[in-house]
Amino acid sequence: MATAAAMPMSREASNYDEISMQQSLMFSDSLKDLKNLRTQLYSAAEYFELSYTNDDQKQMVVETLKDYAIKALVNTVDHLGSVTYKVNDLLDEKVDEVSGTELRVSCIEQVWSDYFNYFVGETMHGANRTKSKYIGCSLDDEDDWHQFRNAVRATIRETPTSSVRETPTPSVRRGRSPSPSPRPPQRSATFSFTSTMPKKELEKRTVSPHRFPLLRSGSVSRPTTPNKSRPTTPTSAGARRRYPSEPRKSASMRIQPEKESPKDIEQFPSKSKRLLKALLSRRKSKKDEMLYTYLDEY
Amino acid sequence: MARAGGITNAVNVGIAVQADWENREFISHISLNVRRLFEFLVQFEATTKSKLASLNEKLDTLERRLELLEVQVGTASANPSLFST
């Protein structure tokens, strides 16, 4: 296929070369004829002069001279017209080629200037450009930008398996600051939530290795498990006292799910497991106590 | 006889004058056409010179632009740190 496609191209090219070669040959022949026409006219003039002076039939010589002059003039005009047309055509072709070359050079200059401005501009204003990337992500203010930068630094410093922090509130702030969507309303919601959290809960949350869970629906479905199991448990008040789920419930039942903390979302499985274990153990001990009292009565 | 010969000579002179005027007319036509041809050649020379001058100017401009581009590309290739992202 490639050879078949290349064959017409080569044929066209060869035809174009042949045509141009023929045209150039014809042009050179025309120029040679024009050069020879001058010598022919001079020799013809000498011949007719001699004939007019030596021959008796002068009128016939004059008529022949007239015919020759007319033919020579017509032939000269024809030659000159052909040559001038070819010269004009060649000049126009060269002007078109130069115009096309100018256009291509202009395109190259444009591409080069864009290329140069892009790289040199990026080198000169790289920091500003990096910052401007984040301006579209609601980092309009300088404070937001600094907070985001500090958050990124904190994210780089912190590891998911970090140790338990001493003070709960600053640790939670540091842990929440590298949130993927650092918006001020989220921070306010987080602060209100963390302020209601007990110290024990916060310490347990910091132990959680999964800081950024992806499934948000778990935060809505998880609290339903202890709520469903709560009416079946006879000592739900004690369990509630030992594992206070009210702040967590109030936080998880909010309609704005994007304001929830990722740590809260991740904390529910372990919490619910512990709650179920505690309830079961409590129920078991309660059952044992009831059994013992029943046996004592009887 | 002399009178008839005079008339014949007059007729011949008249014919010769007419032929001479015809020849002059023919020569004037030929010279006029040659002059037109010369004028055409002069005009063609002027237009061709003008076209060649504009072409030369364009080629000079193109040569300068290409030289500038060559210098810029050479400078950029000499400093590749500018183009490292």
Interface residues (C-beta under 8 A of the other chain):
Chain A: Q59 V62 K66 A69 I70 L73 T76 V77 L80 T84 V87 N88 L91 K94 V95 V98 S99 T101 E102 V105 I108 E109 W112 F116 F119 V120 E122 T123
Chain B: A19 N23 F26 I30 N33 V34 L37 F40 L41 F44 T48 K51 L52 S54 L55 K58 L59 T61 L62 R65 L66 L69 Q72 V73 A76 L82 F83 T85
